[in-house]
Each structure stands twice: as structure tokens, then as C-alpha cells.
Amino acid sequence: MLTQRKPLLLSALVLALSLTACQRPDAKNKDKTGPSATLQIAAEDVVTVGSNGLIGGPVLTGSIQAARRADLRAEVAAVVLQVTKDNGEPVRQGDVIVRLDSTAIRDNLTSAEEALRAATQSFEQTERVLQRQRTLNQQGMTSMQALEDAELRRNAAQSELAAARARVVSAKQQMTRTEIKAPFDGVVSERKVSVGDTVQVGREIVKVVDPRSLRFEGQVSADRLGEIRVGQAVALRVNGVSEGEYSAKLERIDAAANPTTRQVEVMARFDNPAQAPKVAGLYAEGRVNTGAKSALVLAESSLVRQGEEAFVWRLDGDRLKKVSVQLGERDARRGEWVIQSGLKLGDEVLRSPAGQLADGQALRRAGQKTPPVAAASSASAAQR
């Protein structure tokens, strides 16, 4: 009996080892994630093919500028005593932004007022003398020469009085110029002086802009001038602003091109000024909607290149399909390609395909329940 059991135990051991060796590769293949595995995708992994009517339209380059802006300069030579507003602070019309030393100008005003007082007294005295000379001349008690001399002195005093009044007005104006005031409601965009600085006539002191009047000021190539006209829609992208595109309309096209760059100045106003950028000087780029072409477009990140060919991974129900596409021109500003063939409006493709993908590979969207058939198949495989 013992002799018979040994061959049986040895045979059972060999059979178990054989089964284990046969099952290991299957287990590895079962756990391995490859192209045949179901692809799990989320909503942000999918992009819908859209249409763009701006492809091929003239490109505008420029910056955001305020229509109402003022460069306030010194009108008198003086020392800066006070700076009441700094960069970015709002101001109301008439607010004092910078105050200059008015000591010397005040002395000039006092001197001019004293000169005016003396000129007034001199004029009044010569006027009385003239009236007396006229009375005496009518009575025959003085000569015509004396009357003419009195009249000449009165006229000279009158001229001096007018000059003295002008000097007083000028001195008062100089006094008002020692206070740099805001010409309109806005924001201080650039302050160029500090307390203690000595400013000369004509030196720039501060800039004030009205943020409610911001607009796009740019240039367009003279070669594309025939494609644009006032009133056309413009899509603008502003550097440093992440709100996407802004809608604007062409409001002015200059009649002359720059002789050096051969570019023509244009101006576009935002459709919604309340939502326009609030910072002047930002670089901006736009494209005019000429209405001449409307094409399917797709971001470059969705395209896969193989030599000179390009394809995308399109979602076809619960399967992934590899679709060859023919590309047109590229919009360098937005990074989009024109799709001439291979896709239609509304198709869904992978936004940024990566990894091992296969044509016909099963896919499942995030939140989608596992189909009952697939669940039953999994249970049957588990029982086996």
C-alpha cells in the first residue's frame, strides 16, 4: 500500500506544479493594463470640434490705452512740497495731486498788487489834473499846451495801470499753477516726482487716465487694409488677462500708413466697457472677423503627428476611433488648426491623447455605470 501511494502522491504534485506554471502567465496578462483595457475618461479629457469665423482675418497688434489721459507738466519752476496721490489711487476732478512751493510766486504777487495800487493812484491823480486843466482852458486861464501835457500824463498813467493789472493777473495764475490738479475723474497711472524734487517748466509730473475709457489702439498691415472696415467685429486677447477673448468693434481706421513699418493705425472700442481690462498699457492682439470664412478648428494639443500625416482620437459611442484629418492653415495667435476633412461640427475628440491607445478600444466616461452585459461576463469569468 505504501509503495502504491508514493507514485500517486508524486503524480499529484507534478500536476499541481504544472497547473501553477500554466496559470502565472495568465495572471500577469490579466493584471497588465494595455491597449485592450477599457479607457477611463473624464469630461475635461474631451473637446468638441467647433467652428471659428475669424480664421484668415487680418491680425491686429497693439495695446490697451485710455481715450481720456492727461500728462500733467510743471508750468512753473519750483520745489515739490507735497504729493497727495500715489500710483493707482483714484482722483476726482479738481483734487490736488502735487503741491509746489509758492513762496517766490507769492512775493511776486504781492509786489504786483502794490504796483497796481500805485498805478491806480497815479492814474486817478493825473485824471483830476486833466479835468482841472480842461476847466481852466475853457475859462481862458491856461494854454492848450498845458492841457495837452496833462492829457499825455493821464494816458501814460492809464497805460501803466493796465500793465499793472496784467501783472497781477499773471501772478495769480502762477499761484494757481503751484497746485497740480486732476483734470477729470480717473486714476493716477504714473507719478514722476517726490517731495523735495526741483521741477522746471515743462517737466512731466504725473499721468492721469480714465479707466472707463480704455480701448484698443493697434496696427494692421497695409496689405490687409482692403479687408477691414469700420464696424467689423474684433476678437481681442490681452496679455496678462486670463478672462479669454474680448469682443470689440473697429471704430476708426487712419487714412495714412506709417512710412517706415507700412502699418495703418486702427482703434477698436470694447462692446462691454464694464468688463474690459482695467489696466492701460497691456499688450493685446486681435483678429478681425471679415465674415469671409468659417471653418472647423481644433487645438494643436488634440492632434497626433506621424510624419506628414495627422490624426485624432474621436469618441464613437463607447469606442475610441482613430481618424485621419487633413489640416489647413494655423492660427498662430490661438494655436488652432483648420480641419479641412475627417471631422464634422460637434465631434468629440480626446483633448490631449497620450499613452497606448488602440483603434476600437473600449472607453467609459467618468460616472458612467458598467453595462450589465459586461458585469455578467465578469461574473461568468470569475466562476470559471
C-alpha atoms as one frame of an Amber mdcrd trajectory, in Angstrom:
protein
   0.000   0.000   0.000   2.778   2.451   0.853   4.504   1.617  -2.381   1.362
   2.372  -4.380   0.685   5.693  -2.560   4.117   7.149  -3.367   3.591   7.134
  -7.167   0.113   8.652  -6.666   1.407  11.497  -4.441   4.254  12.182  -6.853
   1.838  12.367  -9.787  -0.450  14.778  -7.892   2.497  17.037  -7.023   3.671
  17.164 -10.665   0.135  18.005 -11.833  -0.205  20.870  -9.294   3.117  22.369
 -10.334   2.077  22.193 -13.986  -1.201  23.971 -13.319   0.570  26.701 -11.345
   3.062  27.270 -14.148   0.243  27.494 -16.694  -1.750  29.993 -14.615   1.078
  32.503 -13.884   1.306  33.987 -17.383  -2.493  34.339 -17.493  -2.490  36.141
 -14.178   0.162  38.529 -15.408  -1.761  39.200 -18.594  -4.936  39.711 -16.587
  -3.354  42.356 -14.362  -1.484  44.100 -17.171  -3.036  47.357 -18.413  -2.592
  47.668 -22.158  -4.329  48.976 -25.223  -7.095  46.422 -24.880  -8.059  47.711
 -21.418 -11.142  49.930 -21.053 -10.147  53.596 -21.215 -11.464  55.733 -18.371
 -12.035  59.384 -19.386 -13.386  62.467 -17.624 -15.249  65.455 -19.051 -12.096
  67.577 -19.116 -10.376  64.968 -21.304 -12.803  65.621 -24.162 -13.046  68.598
 -26.522 -15.803  69.287 -29.037 -14.898  70.304 -32.574 -16.123  73.858 -33.129
 -16.320  76.491 -35.821 -14.466  79.796 -35.987 -15.275  82.636 -38.350 -12.086
  84.560 -37.545  -9.662  82.210 -39.236  -7.919  84.083 -42.025  -8.997  87.534
 -40.858  -6.421  90.330 -40.584  -4.376  90.309 -37.373  -4.177  93.461 -35.260
  -1.355  94.111 -32.798  -1.246  96.922 -30.291  -2.072  97.768 -26.691  -4.877
  98.842 -24.394  -4.906 102.619 -23.957  -7.217 105.153 -22.369  -9.075 107.556
 -24.622  -9.006 110.120 -21.804  -5.491 110.533 -20.477  -3.536 113.591 -19.375
   0.196 114.157 -18.935   0.368 116.903 -16.315   3.543 119.003 -16.542   5.058
 121.771 -14.436   4.125 125.280 -15.563   6.377 126.995 -13.025   9.871 126.272
 -11.698   9.606 125.337  -8.029  10.306 122.715  -5.377   7.834 119.901  -4.703
   6.326 120.360  -1.237   3.652 117.649  -1.147   2.457 114.628  -3.143  -1.075
 113.695  -2.124  -1.745 110.784  -4.504   0.307 107.746  -5.485   0.172 105.358
  -8.432  -3.120 103.514  -8.708  -5.060 105.842  -6.401  -8.347 107.262  -7.700
  -8.811 111.018  -8.040 -11.778 113.294  -8.544 -11.803 116.263 -10.852 -10.134
 119.199  -9.081  -8.273 117.116  -6.488  -4.763 118.401  -5.729  -2.223 115.727
  -6.644   1.068 117.650  -6.258   1.699 120.948  -4.458   4.732 123.091  -5.337
   6.500 125.751  -3.258   4.784 129.089  -3.926   6.941 131.391  -1.768   8.668
 133.214  -4.627   5.479 133.419  -6.677   3.561 134.779  -3.699   6.164 137.525
  -3.296   5.768 138.386  -6.968   2.020 138.584  -6.494   2.404 140.911  -3.528
   4.770 143.140  -5.499   2.387 143.193  -8.472  -0.538 144.129  -6.246   1.468
 147.001  -4.716   2.437 148.196  -8.185  -1.217 148.069  -9.182  -2.185 150.158
  -6.178   0.417 152.790  -7.030  -0.582 152.819 -10.684  -4.217 153.276  -9.713
  -3.394 156.282  -7.520  -1.214 157.811 -10.218  -3.934 157.405 -12.809  -6.553
 158.952 -10.552  -4.280 161.919  -9.834  -3.486 162.582 -13.482  -7.172 162.268
 -14.290  -8.009 165.019 -11.752  -5.245 167.246 -13.122  -6.587 166.794 -16.632
 -10.092 167.751 -15.553  -8.773 170.947 -13.904  -6.757 171.869 -16.982  -9.844
 171.461 -19.138 -11.844 173.764 -16.852  -9.125 176.406 -16.813  -8.715 176.184
 -20.582 -12.430 176.773 -21.088 -12.131 179.916 -18.926  -9.083 181.076 -20.865
  -6.833 180.819 -17.861  -4.377 178.217 -19.297  -2.888 177.391 -22.634  -3.654
 174.463 -24.943  -0.112 173.194 -24.432  -0.704 172.753 -20.706  -3.924 170.872
 -21.451  -2.200 168.561 -23.909   0.627 167.856 -21.447  -1.909 166.922 -18.771
  -3.686 164.639 -21.197  -0.405 162.903 -22.149   0.421 162.279 -18.474  -3.060
 160.872 -17.926  -2.688 158.495 -20.910   0.717 157.288 -19.675  -0.707 156.621
 -16.220  -3.614 154.754 -17.789  -1.201 152.502 -19.750   0.803 151.803 -16.601
  -2.392 150.911 -14.768  -3.344 148.384 -17.473   0.148 146.835 -17.336  -0.015
 146.591 -13.529  -3.375 144.830 -13.732  -1.952 142.323 -16.243   0.999 141.607
 -13.924  -1.386 140.896 -11.051  -3.451 138.514 -13.195  -0.285 136.726 -14.325
   0.981 136.400 -10.744  -2.360 134.970  -9.641  -2.256 132.439 -12.472   1.248
 131.443 -11.421  -0.058 130.872  -7.910  -2.753 128.514  -9.169  -0.131 126.597
 -11.161   1.679 125.603  -7.982  -1.146 123.118  -7.365  -1.316 120.259  -9.884
  -4.971 119.179 -10.002  -6.779 116.281 -11.641  -8.470 117.441 -14.865 -11.136
 114.693 -14.654 -12.209 111.697 -12.587  -9.699 108.896 -13.024  -6.681 107.100
 -11.627  -3.069 108.183 -11.167  -1.152 105.967 -13.566   2.395 107.304 -13.213
   3.876 109.642 -10.606   7.289 111.005 -11.602   8.218 113.373  -8.735   8.772
 113.116  -5.000   8.861 115.609  -2.168  11.995 117.769  -2.414  12.434 117.486
  -6.189  13.072 120.686  -8.112  10.975 120.827 -11.249  11.479 123.057 -14.251
   8.867 124.351 -16.652   7.693 121.547 -18.929   8.801 118.632 -16.765   6.286
 115.769 -16.602   4.927 115.376 -13.102   2.082 112.861 -13.165  -0.202 110.981
 -15.559  -3.920 110.562 -15.019  -6.105 108.137 -17.010  -9.792 107.392 -17.040
 -10.134 103.568 -16.797 -13.698 103.771 -18.102 -12.408 104.956 -21.465  -9.983
 102.099 -22.202  -9.856 100.968 -25.831  -7.617  99.012 -28.194  -5.115 101.000
 -30.252  -3.114  98.964 -32.732  -1.843  98.497 -36.253  -2.754  96.363 -39.224
  -0.628  95.531 -42.232  -1.311  97.765 -45.216  -1.608  94.603 -47.339  -4.772
  93.634 -45.432  -6.293  97.100 -45.359  -8.812  96.270 -48.064 -10.356  93.535
 -45.892 -11.349  95.715 -42.948 -13.906  98.452 -42.446 -15.367 100.427 -39.576
 -17.933  98.461 -37.579 -16.420  94.992 -38.051 -16.190  92.694 -35.036 -12.787
  92.086 -33.463 -11.795  89.325 -31.021  -9.057  90.549 -28.677  -6.709  88.687
 -26.381  -4.944  90.786 -23.745  -1.583  89.716 -22.364  -1.744  89.175 -18.612
  -5.535  88.812 -18.513  -6.949  85.291 -18.308 -10.629  86.069 -18.942 -10.325
  84.830 -22.520 -11.305  86.913 -25.517 -12.902  90.345 -25.508 -15.386  91.465
 -28.128 -14.816  94.843 -29.755 -15.680  96.761 -32.900 -13.481  98.769 -35.208
 -14.219 102.432 -34.649 -11.516 104.214 -36.620  -9.039 103.442 -39.406  -6.351
 106.019 -40.155  -6.088 107.333 -43.679  -2.277 107.157 -43.859   0.192 104.310
 -43.293   3.406 104.585 -41.330   6.149 105.251 -43.903   8.624 103.028 -42.025
   6.569  99.997 -40.974   3.844 100.219 -43.646   1.267  99.658 -40.933  -2.014
 101.509 -40.546  -3.250 102.702 -37.168  -6.649 101.377 -36.091  -8.787 101.792
 -32.998 -11.406  99.417 -31.599 -13.810 100.023 -28.728 -14.967  97.251 -26.372
 -18.560  96.092 -26.719 -18.902  95.957 -22.926 -16.683  98.650 -21.324 -17.663
  97.494 -17.830 -15.957  94.123 -18.411 -12.963  95.495 -20.306  -9.451  95.303
 -18.786  -8.848  97.945 -16.131  -5.125  98.391 -16.747  -3.780 100.581 -19.533
  -0.632  99.734 -21.478  -1.171  95.951 -21.704  -0.132  94.287 -24.954  -3.087
  92.982 -26.960  -3.609  91.061 -30.152  -6.779  90.614 -32.131  -8.248  89.262
 -35.311 -10.905  90.931 -37.419 -13.989  88.935 -38.307 -14.232  89.577 -42.028
 -17.034  87.034 -42.435 -15.235  85.584 -45.462 -14.532  82.164 -43.976 -15.970
  79.923 -41.290 -14.013  76.725 -40.713 -13.782  73.822 -38.310 -10.916  74.361
 -35.894  -9.141  72.187 -33.368  -6.434  72.899 -30.815  -2.964  71.642 -31.628
  -2.827  69.548 -28.438  -5.562  67.248 -29.816  -3.573  66.362 -32.936  -1.153
  63.441 -33.220   1.501  63.584 -35.945   3.040  60.655 -37.778   5.408  62.037
 -40.347   3.412  64.239 -42.693   0.087  62.730 -41.612  -2.101  63.843 -38.710
  -4.917  62.075 -36.907  -7.129  62.446 -33.861  -8.811  60.053 -31.449 -12.551
  60.501 -31.862 -15.152  59.228 -29.409 -17.566  56.941 -31.271 -20.161  55.844
 -28.756 -18.359  53.607 -26.266 -15.392  53.087 -28.564 -12.307  55.055 -29.488
 -11.681  55.593 -33.174  -8.503  56.730 -34.907  -9.436  59.301 -37.576  -7.074
  60.822 -40.124  -7.570  64.542 -40.712  -6.401  66.989 -43.344  -5.112  70.232
 -41.922  -5.393  73.728 -43.350  -3.804  76.937 -42.097  -2.837  77.509 -38.487
  -3.928  80.414 -36.325  -0.688  81.224 -34.506  -2.483  83.587 -32.126  -4.823
  80.922 -30.752  -2.866  77.770 -31.558  -5.710  76.250 -33.601  -5.628  74.382
 -36.901  -8.258  74.435 -39.611  -9.690  70.942 -40.165 -10.421  70.558 -43.868
 -11.644  66.952 -43.744 -12.015  63.999 -41.402 -14.248  65.588 -38.761 -17.579
  67.374 -38.582 -19.005  70.032 -36.317 -19.831  68.647 -32.877 -17.489  65.620
 -32.981 -15.835  64.788 -29.666 -12.105  64.031 -29.577  -9.521  63.495 -26.868
  -8.115  66.830 -25.717  -4.549  65.601 -25.113  -4.116  61.981 -26.227  -1.251
  60.137 -24.542  -0.233  56.599 -23.680  -1.075  53.396 -25.515  -4.323  53.800
 -27.404  -5.869  51.444 -29.942  -8.407  51.885 -32.690 -11.701  50.439 -31.437
 -10.611  50.465 -27.800 -13.487  50.431 -25.316 -13.986  53.562 -23.230 -16.050
  54.567 -20.264 -16.802  58.112 -19.161 -16.426  59.158 -15.549 -19.645  58.496
 -13.653 -20.914  56.034 -16.266 -22.171  52.747 -14.829 -20.703  49.461 -16.028
 -23.013  47.882 -18.650 -24.934  44.814 -17.358 -23.550  42.638 -20.143 -20.018
  43.432 -19.139 -20.859  42.758 -15.483 -22.364  39.372 -16.336 -19.332  38.459
 -18.385 -17.058  39.345 -15.478 -19.116  37.184 -13.105 -19.025  34.251 -15.522
 -15.269  34.563 -15.858 -14.891  34.616 -12.076 -16.890  31.368 -11.734 -14.658
  29.692 -14.304
